[in-house]
């Protein structure tokens, strides 16, 4: 049985250390630009939606051999996100008909 220290150490290395700080410094100008230029607000929205999806993809690839449960959870989250996107488009198509 693993102790709490081993679990905390295993969970600490699920994502690369620089992923979220780097993504923050890229997202900040994108969001500022979408506030300054309202026509580009969609760009800021899509960028902020893609960051968690990118993180989930990194978790899947990086942890597939080390911790399959974490990878499968991230894969499930991505598939759920894709399903929401498809069903939303499908419902919009039905409502437009």
C-alpha positions, 0 to 999 in steps of 0.5 A: 500500500502506498503512503500519502507521501508517495501519492503526493509525489506521484501526483506532483509530476502529472503535468510538466512544471512550466506548462501552466505558467507558460500558458498563462503568459501566452493567454494574458496577451490573448485575453487583453487583445480580445478585450481591446478588439471586441471582434477578436473576443472569440479568439480569447474564448477559444484559446481559454477553452483549448488550454485545459484540453491541451493539458489533458492531452499532455497528461494522456501522452506523458503518463500513459505508461506510468499511471494509466488511471490518470491518462484514462481520466484525462482521455475521458474528459477529452472525449466528454468535451468532444461529445458536448461540442458535437451534441451542441452543434447537432442541437443548433442544427435541429433548432435552425431547421 
